[in-house]
Amino acid sequence: MRALRAVLALLFLGLGLVLGALNPQPVAIDLGFAIFRASLGVALLFALLAGFIAGGLVLAASTRLRRAPPATGAG
């Protein structure tokens, strides 16, 4: 199982490097209070990472809510 995780990690690292190398165009991301300047590849990688983290948090929250005891209705 560890070998599979290591292979997948290296695969995604390689895909991230290819994505960054093929998209060197500069972009500016304006959030209203700050402007971030980076290459398009880096911006895409951060967007993918943010989506992965958000999905993991939603999955963890739904799992925790499913395991919680049901609330008793008062009244």
PDB file with SEQRES, HELIX, SHEET and CRYST1 records, atoms N, CA, C and O in Angstrom:
SEQRES   1 A   75  MET ARG ALA LEU ARG ALA VAL LEU ALA LEU LEU PHE LEU          
SEQRES   2 A   75  GLY LEU GLY LEU VAL LEU GLY ALA LEU ASN PRO GLN PRO          
SEQRES   3 A   75  VAL ALA ILE ASP LEU GLY PHE ALA ILE PHE ARG ALA SER          
SEQRES   4 A   75  LEU GLY VAL ALA LEU LEU PHE ALA LEU LEU ALA GLY PHE          
SEQRES   5 A   75  ILE ALA GLY GLY LEU VAL LEU ALA ALA SER THR ARG LEU          
SEQRES   6 A   75  ARG ARG ALA PRO PRO ALA THR GLY ALA GLY                      
HELIX    1 AA1 ARG A    2  LEU A   22  1                                  21    
HELIX    2 AA2 LEU A   40  ARG A   67  1                                  28    
SHEET    1 AA1 2 PRO A  26  ASP A  30  0                                        
SHEET    2 AA1 2 ILE A  35  SER A  39 -1                                        
CRYST1    1.000    1.000    1.000  90.00  90.00  90.00 P 1           1          
ATOM      1  N   MET A   1       0.823  -1.190   0.000  1.00  0.00           N  
ATOM      2  CA  MET A   1       0.000   0.000   0.000  1.00  0.00           C  
ATOM      3  C   MET A   1       0.870   1.258   0.000  1.00  0.00           C  
ATOM      4  O   MET A   1       0.540   2.250  -0.650  1.00  0.00           O  
ATOM      5  N   ARG A   2       1.994   1.206   0.742  1.00  0.00           N  
ATOM      6  CA  ARG A   2       2.890   2.361   0.761  1.00  0.00           C  
ATOM      7  C   ARG A   2       3.512   2.606  -0.594  1.00  0.00           C  
ATOM      8  O   ARG A   2       3.697   3.752  -1.003  1.00  0.00           O  
ATOM      9  N   ALA A   3       3.832   1.542  -1.284  1.00  0.00           N  
ATOM     10  CA  ALA A   3       4.434   1.683  -2.611  1.00  0.00           C  
ATOM     11  C   ALA A   3       3.440   2.340  -3.571  1.00  0.00           C  
ATOM     12  O   ALA A   3       3.826   3.183  -4.381  1.00  0.00           O  
ATOM     13  N   LEU A   4       2.166   1.962  -3.484  1.00  0.00           N  
ATOM     14  CA  LEU A   4       1.147   2.558  -4.332  1.00  0.00           C  
ATOM     15  C   LEU A   4       1.001   4.041  -4.039  1.00  0.00           C  
ATOM     16  O   LEU A   4       0.891   4.843  -4.966  1.00  0.00           O  
ATOM     17  N   ARG A   5       0.998   4.419  -2.771  1.00  0.00           N  
ATOM     18  CA  ARG A   5       0.914   5.835  -2.404  1.00  0.00           C  
ATOM     19  C   ARG A   5       2.122   6.608  -2.912  1.00  0.00           C  
ATOM     20  O   ARG A   5       1.983   7.731  -3.396  1.00  0.00           O  
ATOM     21  N   ALA A   6       3.294   6.021  -2.807  1.00  0.00           N  
ATOM     22  CA  ALA A   6       4.509   6.686  -3.281  1.00  0.00           C  
ATOM     23  C   ALA A   6       4.466   6.875  -4.794  1.00  0.00           C  
ATOM     24  O   ALA A   6       4.838   7.934  -5.299  1.00  0.00           O  
ATOM     25  N   VAL A   7       4.017   5.861  -5.510  1.00  0.00           N  
ATOM     26  CA  VAL A   7       3.915   5.958  -6.964  1.00  0.00           C  
ATOM     27  C   VAL A   7       2.896   7.025  -7.350  1.00  0.00           C  
ATOM     28  O   VAL A   7       3.153   7.829  -8.246  1.00  0.00           O  
ATOM     29  N   LEU A   8       1.744   7.042  -6.683  1.00  0.00           N  
ATOM     30  CA  LEU A   8       0.731   8.062  -6.975  1.00  0.00           C  
ATOM     31  C   LEU A   8       1.241   9.464  -6.654  1.00  0.00           C  
ATOM     32  O   LEU A   8       0.989  10.399  -7.414  1.00  0.00           O  
ATOM     33  N   ALA A   9       1.949   9.622  -5.548  1.00  0.00           N  
ATOM     34  CA  ALA A   9       2.498  10.919  -5.185  1.00  0.00           C  
ATOM     35  C   ALA A   9       3.490  11.401  -6.236  1.00  0.00           C  
ATOM     36  O   ALA A   9       3.467  12.568  -6.629  1.00  0.00           O  
ATOM     37  N   LEU A  10       4.363  10.501  -6.692  1.00  0.00           N  
ATOM     38  CA  LEU A  10       5.326  10.874  -7.733  1.00  0.00           C  
ATOM     39  C   LEU A  10       4.629  11.184  -9.058  1.00  0.00           C  
ATOM     40  O   LEU A  10       5.052  12.079  -9.789  1.00  0.00           O  
ATOM     41  N   LEU A  11       3.572  10.452  -9.363  1.00  0.00           N  
ATOM     42  CA  LEU A  11       2.817  10.697 -10.580  1.00  0.00           C  
ATOM     43  C   LEU A  11       2.189  12.088 -10.555  1.00  0.00           C  
ATOM     44  O   LEU A  11       2.291  12.835 -11.528  1.00  0.00           O  
ATOM     45  N   PHE A  12       1.541  12.437  -9.447  1.00  0.00           N  
ATOM     46  CA  PHE A  12       0.904  13.743  -9.349  1.00  0.00           C  
ATOM     47  C   PHE A  12       1.932  14.867  -9.274  1.00  0.00           C  
ATOM     48  O   PHE A  12       1.678  15.966  -9.769  1.00  0.00           O  
ATOM     49  N   LEU A  13       3.069  14.614  -8.674  1.00  0.00           N  
ATOM     50  CA  LEU A  13       4.141  15.604  -8.664  1.00  0.00           C  
ATOM     51  C   LEU A  13       4.634  15.854 -10.082  1.00  0.00           C  
ATOM     52  O   LEU A  13       4.846  17.000 -10.478  1.00  0.00           O  
ATOM     53  N   GLY A  14       4.814  14.796 -10.834  1.00  0.00           N  
ATOM     54  CA  GLY A  14       5.231  14.937 -12.228  1.00  0.00           C  
ATOM     55  C   GLY A  14       4.198  15.667 -13.064  1.00  0.00           C  
ATOM     56  O   GLY A  14       4.547  16.522 -13.878  1.00  0.00           O  
ATOM     57  N   LEU A  15       2.920  15.336 -12.869  1.00  0.00           N  
ATOM     58  CA  LEU A  15       1.863  16.037 -13.594  1.00  0.00           C  
ATOM     59  C   LEU A  15       1.810  17.516 -13.213  1.00  0.00           C  
ATOM     60  O   LEU A  15       1.546  18.365 -14.064  1.00  0.00           O  
ATOM     61  N   GLY A  16       2.054  17.823 -11.958  1.00  0.00           N  
ATOM     62  CA  GLY A  16       2.092  19.214 -11.530  1.00  0.00           C  
ATOM     63  C   GLY A  16       3.244  19.970 -12.160  1.00  0.00           C  
ATOM     64  O   GLY A  16       3.089  21.126 -12.554  1.00  0.00           O  
ATOM     65  N   LEU A  17       4.401  19.325 -12.259  1.00  0.00           N  
ATOM     66  CA  LEU A  17       5.550  19.956 -12.908  1.00  0.00           C  
ATOM     67  C   LEU A  17       5.277  20.201 -14.389  1.00  0.00           C  
ATOM     68  O   LEU A  17       5.631  21.252 -14.923  1.00  0.00           O  
ATOM     69  N   VAL A  18       4.653  19.238 -15.046  1.00  0.00           N  
ATOM     70  CA  VAL A  18       4.311  19.400 -16.463  1.00  0.00           C  
ATOM     71  C   VAL A  18       3.294  20.524 -16.622  1.00  0.00           C  
ATOM     72  O   VAL A  18       3.422  21.342 -17.533  1.00  0.00           O  
ATOM     73  N   LEU A  19       2.303  20.578 -15.769  1.00  0.00           N  
ATOM     74  CA  LEU A  19       1.286  21.624 -15.826  1.00  0.00           C  
ATOM     75  C   LEU A  19       1.923  22.997 -15.647  1.00  0.00           C  
ATOM     76  O   LEU A  19       1.588  23.937 -16.368  1.00  0.00           O  
ATOM     77  N   GLY A  20       2.830  23.114 -14.701  1.00  0.00           N  
ATOM     78  CA  GLY A  20       3.510  24.386 -14.480  1.00  0.00           C  
ATOM     79  C   GLY A  20       4.417  24.767 -15.629  1.00  0.00           C  
ATOM     80  O   GLY A  20       4.511  25.945 -15.973  1.00  0.00           O  
ATOM     81  N   ALA A  21       5.085  23.800 -16.232  1.00  0.00           N  
ATOM     82  CA  ALA A  21       6.002  24.089 -17.332  1.00  0.00           C  
ATOM     83  C   ALA A  21       5.264  24.461 -18.615  1.00  0.00           C  
ATOM     84  O   ALA A  21       5.758  25.272 -19.398  1.00  0.00           O  
ATOM     85  N   LEU A  22       4.099  23.883 -18.835  1.00  0.00           N  
ATOM     86  CA  LEU A  22       3.354  24.161 -20.061  1.00  0.00           C  
ATOM     87  C   LEU A  22       2.512  25.427 -19.987  1.00  0.00           C  
ATOM     88  O   LEU A  22       1.976  25.862 -21.006  1.00  0.00           O  
ATOM     89  N   ASN A  23       2.381  26.030 -18.805  1.00  0.00           N  
ATOM     90  CA  ASN A  23       1.560  27.231 -18.633  1.00  0.00           C  
ATOM     91  C   ASN A  23       2.353  28.334 -17.941  1.00  0.00           C  
ATOM     92  O   ASN A  23       2.055  28.672 -16.796  1.00  0.00           O  
ATOM     93  N   PRO A  24       3.362  28.906 -18.611  1.00  0.00           N  
ATOM     94  CA  PRO A  24       4.199  29.917 -17.963  1.00  0.00           C  
ATOM     95  C   PRO A  24       3.631  31.342 -18.041  1.00  0.00           C  
ATOM     96  O   PRO A  24       4.265  32.275 -17.547  1.00  0.00           O  
ATOM     97  N   GLN A  25       2.467  31.528 -18.640  1.00  0.00           N  
ATOM     98  CA  GLN A  25       1.918  32.863 -18.807  1.00  0.00           C  
ATOM     99  C   GLN A  25       1.650  33.510 -17.445  1.00  0.00           C  
ATOM    100  O   GLN A  25       1.141  32.854 -16.536  1.00  0.00           O  
ATOM    101  N   PRO A  26       1.992  34.797 -17.301  1.00  0.00           N  
ATOM    102  CA  PRO A  26       1.715  35.470 -16.027  1.00  0.00           C  
ATOM    103  C   PRO A  26       0.230  35.818 -15.890  1.00  0.00           C  
ATOM    104  O   PRO A  26      -0.414  36.220 -16.859  1.00  0.00           O  
ATOM    105  N   VAL A  27      -0.294  35.661 -14.696  1.00  0.00           N  
ATOM    106  CA  VAL A  27      -1.674  36.042 -14.393  1.00  0.00           C  
ATOM    107  C   VAL A  27      -1.680  36.842 -13.103  1.00  0.00           C  
ATOM    108  O   VAL A  27      -0.783  36.708 -12.270  1.00  0.00           O  
ATOM    109  N   ALA A  28      -2.706  37.678 -12.945  1.00  0.00           N  
ATOM    110  CA  ALA A  28      -2.902  38.429 -11.716  1.00  0.00           C  
ATOM    111  C   ALA A  28      -4.277  38.063 -11.174  1.00  0.00           C  
ATOM    112  O   ALA A  28      -5.276  38.158 -11.887  1.00  0.00           O  
ATOM    113  N   ILE A  29      -4.326  37.646  -9.918  1.00  0.00           N  
ATOM    114  CA  ILE A  29      -5.581  37.263  -9.273  1.00  0.00           C  
ATOM    115  C   ILE A  29      -5.914  38.346  -8.265  1.00  0.00           C  
ATOM    116  O   ILE A  29      -5.199  38.530  -7.280  1.00  0.00           O  
ATOM    117  N   ASP A  30      -7.012  39.069  -8.515  1.00  0.00           N  
ATOM    118  CA  ASP A  30      -7.421  40.193  -7.679  1.00  0.00           C  
ATOM    119  C   ASP A  30      -8.518  39.732  -6.727  1.00  0.00           C  
ATOM    120  O   ASP A  30      -9.611  39.365  -7.159  1.00  0.00           O  
ATOM    121  N   LEU A  31      -8.219  39.752  -5.424  1.00  0.00           N  
ATOM    122  CA  LEU A  31      -9.193  39.336  -4.413  1.00  0.00           C  
ATOM    123  C   LEU A  31      -9.899  40.522  -3.762  1.00  0.00           C  
ATOM    124  O   LEU A  31     -10.681  40.341  -2.829  1.00  0.00           O  
ATOM    125  N   GLY A  32      -9.636  41.709  -4.237  1.00  0.00           N  
ATOM    126  CA  GLY A  32     -10.248  42.898  -3.660  1.00  0.00           C  
ATOM    127  C   GLY A  32      -9.345  43.556  -2.639  1.00  0.00           C  
ATOM    128  O   GLY A  32      -9.158  44.772  -2.676  1.00  0.00           O  
ATOM    129  N   PHE A  33      -8.792  42.797  -1.747  1.00  0.00           N  
ATOM    130  CA  PHE A  33      -7.894  43.326  -0.720  1.00  0.00           C  
ATOM    131  C   PHE A  33      -6.433  43.021  -1.027  1.00  0.00           C  
ATOM    132  O   PHE A  33      -5.537  43.573  -0.390  1.00  0.00           O  
ATOM    133  N   ALA A  34      -6.190  42.153  -1.989  1.00  0.00           N  
ATOM    134  CA  ALA A  34      -4.817  41.800  -2.364  1.00  0.00           C  
ATOM    135  C   ALA A  34      -4.805  41.316  -3.802  1.00  0.00           C  
ATOM    136  O   ALA A  34      -5.790  40.771  -4.299  1.00  0.00           O  
ATOM    137  N   ILE A  35      -3.678  41.524  -4.459  1.00  0.00           N  
ATOM    138  CA  ILE A  35      -3.489  41.039  -5.822  1.00  0.00           C  
ATOM    139  C   ILE A  35      -2.300  40.093  -5.821  1.00  0.00           C  
ATOM    140  O   ILE A  35      -1.204  40.456  -5.394  1.00  0.00           O  
ATOM    141  N   PHE A  36      -2.523  38.884  -6.300  1.00  0.00           N  
ATOM    142  CA  PHE A  36      -1.467  37.888  -6.379  1.00  0.00           C  
ATOM    143  C   PHE A  36      -1.031  37.756  -7.828  1.00  0.00           C  
ATOM    144  O   PHE A  36      -1.865  37.611  -8.723  1.00  0.00           O  
ATOM    145  N   ARG A  37       0.260  37.807  -8.057  1.00  0.00           N  
ATOM    146  CA  ARG A  37       0.815  37.628  -9.398  1.00  0.00           C  
ATOM    147  C   ARG A  37       1.627  36.329  -9.407  1.00  0.00           C  
ATOM    148  O   ARG A  37       2.510  36.128  -8.573  1.00  0.00           O  
ATOM    149  N   ALA A  38       1.315  35.468 -10.352  1.00  0.00           N  
ATOM    150  CA  ALA A  38       1.997  34.183 -10.467  1.00  0.00           C  
ATOM    151  C   ALA A  38       1.856  33.698 -11.903  1.00  0.00           C  
ATOM    152  O   ALA A  38       1.179  34.332 -12.713  1.00  0.00           O  
ATOM    153  N   SER A  39       2.481  32.596 -12.212  1.00  0.00           N  
ATOM    154  CA  SER A  39       2.288  31.995 -13.534  1.00  0.00           C  
ATOM    155  C   SER A  39       0.960  31.233 -13.524  1.00  0.00           C  
ATOM    156  O   SER A  39       0.441  30.873 -12.468  1.00  0.00           O  
ATOM    157  N   LEU A  40       0.435  31.003 -14.699  1.00  0.00           N  
ATOM    158  CA  LEU A  40      -0.845  30.300 -14.814  1.00  0.00           C  
ATOM    159  C   LEU A  40      -0.760  28.894 -14.246  1.00  0.00           C  
ATOM    160  O   LEU A  40      -1.711  28.413 -13.630  1.00  0.00           O  
ATOM    161  N   GLY A  41       0.371  28.234 -14.448  1.00  0.00           N  
ATOM    162  CA  GLY A  41       0.544  26.880 -13.922  1.00  0.00           C  
ATOM    163  C   GLY A  41       0.484  26.842 -12.413  1.00  0.00           C  
ATOM    164  O   GLY A  41      -0.153  25.959 -11.839  1.00  0.00           O  
ATOM    165  N   VAL A  42       1.142  27.795 -11.755  1.00  0.00           N  
ATOM    166  CA  VAL A  42       1.117  27.858 -10.292  1.00  0.00           C  
ATOM    167  C   VAL A  42      -0.294  28.168  -9.805  1.00  0.00           C  
ATOM    168  O   VAL A  42      -0.748  27.583  -8.821  1.00  0.00           O  
ATOM    169  N   ALA A  43      -0.992  29.078 -10.479  1.00  0.00           N  
ATOM    170  CA  ALA A  43      -2.368  29.408 -10.093  1.00  0.00           C  
ATOM    171  C   ALA A  43      -3.278  28.190 -10.224  1.00  0.00           C  
ATOM    172  O   ALA A  43      -4.130  27.953  -9.369  1.00  0.00           O  
ATOM    173  N   LEU A  44      -3.094  27.414 -11.303  1.00  0.00           N  
ATOM    174  CA  LEU A  44      -3.896  26.201 -11.478  1.00  0.00           C  
ATOM    175  C   LEU A  44      -3.594  25.175 -10.393  1.00  0.00           C  
ATOM    176  O   LEU A  44      -4.507  24.535  -9.871  1.00  0.00           O  
ATOM    177  N   LEU A  45      -2.324  25.018 -10.055  1.00  0.00           N  
ATOM    178  CA  LEU A  45      -1.963  24.059  -9.007  1.00  0.00           C  
ATOM    179  C   LEU A  45      -2.563  24.464  -7.660  1.00  0.00           C  
ATOM    180  O   LEU A  45      -3.071  23.613  -6.930  1.00  0.00           O  
ATOM    181  N   PHE A  46      -2.510  25.751  -7.328  1.00  0.00           N  
ATOM    182  CA  PHE A  46      -3.112  26.196  -6.077  1.00  0.00           C  
ATOM    183  C   PHE A  46      -4.631  26.026  -6.083  1.00  0.00           C  
ATOM    184  O   PHE A  46      -5.215  25.689  -5.053  1.00  0.00           O  
ATOM    185  N   ALA A  47      -5.274  26.252  -7.222  1.00  0.00           N  
ATOM    186  CA  ALA A  47      -6.720  26.041  -7.315  1.00  0.00           C  
ATOM    187  C   ALA A  47      -7.064  24.561  -7.124  1.00  0.00           C  
ATOM    188  O   ALA A  47      -8.029  24.227  -6.436  1.00  0.00           O  
ATOM    189  N   LEU A  48      -6.277  23.687  -7.731  1.00  0.00           N  
ATOM    190  CA  LEU A  48      -6.506  22.249  -7.539  1.00  0.00           C  
ATOM    191  C   LEU A  48      -6.284  21.834  -6.091  1.00  0.00           C  
ATOM    192  O   LEU A  48      -7.044  21.033  -5.547  1.00  0.00           O  
ATOM    193  N   LEU A  49      -5.246  22.375  -5.469  1.00  0.00           N  
ATOM    194  CA  LEU A  49      -4.971  22.063  -4.068  1.00  0.00           C  
ATOM    195  C   LEU A  49      -6.089  22.569  -3.165  1.00  0.00           C  
ATOM    196  O   LEU A  49      -6.505  21.868  -2.242  1.00  0.00           O  
ATOM    197  N   ALA A  50      -6.578  23.782  -3.425  1.00  0.00           N  
ATOM    198  CA  ALA A  50      -7.675  24.326  -2.621  1.00  0.00           C  
ATOM    199  C   ALA A  50      -8.936  23.477  -2.771  1.00  0.00           C  
ATOM    200  O   ALA A  50      -9.642  23.240  -1.790  1.00  0.00           O  
ATOM    201  N   GLY A  51      -9.221  23.023  -3.975  1.00  0.00           N  
ATOM    202  CA  GLY A  51     -10.379  22.155  -4.197  1.00  0.00           C  
ATOM    203  C   GLY A  51     -10.232  20.812  -3.503  1.00  0.00           C  
ATOM    204  O   GLY A  51     -11.199  20.281  -2.958  1.00  0.00           O  
ATOM    205  N   PHE A  52      -9.025  20.263  -3.523  1.00  0.00           N  
ATOM    206  CA  PHE A  52      -8.760  18.997  -2.846  1.00  0.00           C  
ATOM    207  C   PHE A  52      -8.961  19.146  -1.335  1.00  0.00           C  
ATOM    208  O   PHE A  52      -9.574  18.285  -0.704  1.00  0.00           O  
ATOM    209  N   ILE A  53      -8.450  20.225  -0.761  1.00  0.00           N  
ATOM    210  CA  ILE A  53      -8.586  20.457   0.677  1.00  0.00           C  
ATOM    211  C   ILE A  53     -10.043  20.703   1.047  1.00  0.00           C  
ATOM    212  O   ILE A  53     -10.521  20.177   2.052  1.00  0.00           O  
ATOM    213  N   ALA A  54     -10.755  21.497   0.247  1.00  0.00           N  
ATOM    214  CA  ALA A  54     -12.171  21.758   0.526  1.00  0.00           C  
ATOM    215  C   ALA A  54     -12.988  20.473   0.447  1.00  0.00           C  
ATOM    216  O   ALA A  54     -13.850  20.235   1.293  1.00  0.00           O  
ATOM    217  N   GLY A  55     -12.726  19.650  -0.551  1.00  0.00           N  
ATOM    218  CA  GLY A  55     -13.431  18.369  -0.670  1.00  0.00           C  
ATOM    219  C   GLY A  55     -13.145  17.452   0.500  1.00  0.00           C  
ATOM    220  O   GLY A  55     -14.046  16.768   0.986  1.00  0.00           O  
ATOM    221  N   GLY A  56     -11.903  17.427   0.959  1.00  0.00           N  
ATOM    222  CA  GLY A  56     -11.553  16.610   2.126  1.00  0.00           C  
ATOM    223  C   GLY A  56     -12.246  17.081   3.390  1.00  0.00           C  
ATOM    224  O   GLY A  56     -12.695  16.274   4.204  1.00  0.00           O  
ATOM    225  N   LEU A  57     -12.330  18.403   3.549  1.00  0.00           N  
ATOM    226  CA  LEU A  57     -13.019  18.945   4.727  1.00  0.00           C  
ATOM    227  C   LEU A  57     -14.506  18.625   4.695  1.00  0.00           C  
ATOM    228  O   LEU A  57     -15.086  18.286   5.727  1.00  0.00           O  
ATOM    229  N   VAL A  58     -15.128  18.728   3.531  1.00  0.00           N  
ATOM    230  CA  VAL A  58     -16.551  18.395   3.419  1.00  0.00           C  
ATOM    231  C   VAL A  58     -16.765  16.908   3.695  1.00  0.00           C  
ATOM    232  O   VAL A  58     -17.717  16.537   4.382  1.00  0.00           O  
ATOM    233  N   LEU A  59     -15.902  16.069   3.174  1.00  0.00           N  
ATOM    234  CA  LEU A  59     -16.019  14.631   3.414  1.00  0.00           C  
ATOM    235  C   LEU A  59     -15.842  14.300   4.894  1.00  0.00           C  
ATOM    236  O   LEU A  59     -16.575  13.473   5.437  1.00  0.00           O  
ATOM    237  N   ALA A  60     -14.876  14.938   5.546  1.00  0.00           N  
ATOM    238  CA  ALA A  60     -14.662  14.698   6.974  1.00  0.00           C  
ATOM    239  C   ALA A  60     -15.856  15.181   7.793  1.00  0.00           C  
ATOM    240  O   ALA A  60     -16.272  14.506   8.734  1.00  0.00           O  
ATOM    241  N   ALA A  61     -16.408  16.336   7.446  1.00  0.00           N  
ATOM    242  CA  ALA A  61     -17.554  16.861   8.179  1.00  0.00           C  
ATOM    243  C   ALA A  61     -18.782  15.976   7.990  1.00  0.00           C  
ATOM    244  O   ALA A  61     -19.516  15.731   8.947  1.00  0.00           O  
ATOM    245  N   SER A  62     -19.015  15.490   6.765  1.00  0.00           N  
ATOM    246  CA  SER A  62     -20.187  14.641   6.540  1.00  0.00           C  
ATOM    247  C   SER A  62     -20.037  13.305   7.254  1.00  0.00           C  
ATOM    248  O   SER A  62     -21.020  12.763   7.760  1.00  0.00           O  
ATOM    249  N   THR A  63     -18.827  12.767   7.301  1.00  0.00           N  
ATOM    250  CA  THR A  63     -18.590  11.514   8.017  1.00  0.00           C  
ATOM    251  C   THR A  63     -18.835  11.700   9.508  1.00  0.00           C  
ATOM    252  O   THR A  63     -19.435  10.848  10.164  1.00  0.00           O  
ATOM    253  N   ARG A  64     -18.363  12.824  10.029  1.00  0.00           N  
ATOM    254  CA  ARG A  64     -18.550  13.092  11.457  1.00  0.00           C  
ATOM    255  C   ARG A  64     -20.032  13.292  11.786  1.00  0.00           C  
ATOM    256  O   ARG A  64     -20.503  12.830  12.825  1.00  0.00           O  
ATOM    257  N   LEU A  65     -20.766  13.977  10.907  1.00  0.00           N  
ATOM    258  CA  LEU A  65     -22.190  14.198  11.147  1.00  0.00           C  
ATOM    259  C   LEU A  65     -22.978  12.896  11.040  1.00  0.00           C  
ATOM    260  O   LEU A  65     -23.948  12.692  11.770  1.00  0.00           O  
ATOM    261  N   ARG A  66     -22.566  12.025  10.140  1.00  0.00           N  
ATOM    262  CA  ARG A  66     -23.269  10.753   9.985  1.00  0.00           C  
ATOM    263  C   ARG A  66     -23.087   9.866  11.209  1.00  0.00           C  
ATOM    264  O   ARG A  66     -23.993   9.115  11.568  1.00  0.00           O  
ATOM    265  N   ARG A  67     -21.926   9.945  11.851  1.00  0.00           N  
ATOM    266  CA  ARG A  67     -21.650   9.117  13.027  1.00  0.00           C  
ATOM    267  C   ARG A  67     -22.207   9.714  14.316  1.00  0.00           C  
ATOM    268  O   ARG A  67     -22.260   9.030  15.338  1.00  0.00           O  
ATOM    269  N   ALA A  68     -22.620  10.969  14.284  1.00  0.00           N  
ATOM    270  CA  ALA A  68     -23.124  11.633  15.493  1.00  0.00           C  
ATOM    271  C   ALA A  68     -24.472  11.031  15.887  1.00  0.00           C  
ATOM    272  O   ALA A  68     -25.260  10.633  15.028  1.00  0.00           O  
ATOM    273  N   PRO A  69     -24.728  10.968  17.196  1.00  0.00           N  
ATOM    274  CA  PRO A  69     -26.031  10.461  17.633  1.00  0.00           C  
ATOM    275  C   PRO A  69     -27.141  11.433  17.213  1.00  0.00           C  
ATOM    276  O   PRO A  69     -26.925  12.644  17.163  1.00  0.00           O  
ATOM    277  N   PRO A  70     -28.306  10.905  16.920  1.00  0.00           N  
ATOM    278  CA  PRO A  70     -29.404  11.800  16.489  1.00  0.00           C  
ATOM    279  C   PRO A  70     -29.821  12.730  17.620  1.00  0.00           C  
ATOM    280  O   PRO A  70     -29.831  12.365  18.795  1.00  0.00           O  
ATOM    281  N   ALA A  71     -30.167  13.949  17.210  1.00  0.00           N  
ATOM    282  CA  ALA A  71     -30.619  14.939  18.183  1.00  0.00           C  
ATOM    283  C   ALA A  71     -32.056  14.628  18.582  1.00  0.00           C  
ATOM    284  O   ALA A  71     -32.879  14.250  17.749  1.00  0.00           O  
ATOM    285  N   THR A  72     -32.340  14.792  19.864  1.00  0.00           N  
ATOM    286  CA  THR A  72     -33.699  14.568  20.356  1.00  0.00           C  
ATOM    287  C   THR A  72     -34.454  15.880  20.283  1.00  0.00           C  
ATOM    288  O   THR A  72     -33.965  16.911  20.746  1.00  0.00           O  
ATOM    289  N   GLY A  73     -35.623  15.845  19.714  1.00  0.00           N  
ATOM    290  CA  GLY A  73     -36.436  17.056  19.574  1.00  0.00           C  
ATOM    291  C   GLY A  73     -37.159  17.376  20.885  1.00  0.00           C  
ATOM    292  O   GLY A  73     -37.883  16.536  21.420  1.00  0.00           O  
ATOM    293  N   ALA A  74     -36.963  18.567  21.387  1.00  0.00           N  
ATOM    294  CA  ALA A  74     -37.636  18.981  22.617  1.00  0.00           C  
ATOM    295  C   ALA A  74     -38.866  19.803  22.254  1.00  0.00           C  
ATOM    296  O   ALA A  74     -38.764  20.854  21.620  1.00  0.00           O  
ATOM    297  N   GLY A  75     -40.012  19.314  22.660  1.00  0.00           N  
ATOM    298  CA  GLY A  75     -41.202  20.127  22.538  1.00  0.00           C  
ATOM    299  C   GLY A  75     -42.065  19.765  21.459  1.00  0.00           C  
ATOM    300  O   GLY A  75     -43.106  20.391  21.264  1.00  0.00           O  
TER     301      GLY A  75                                                      
END                                                                             
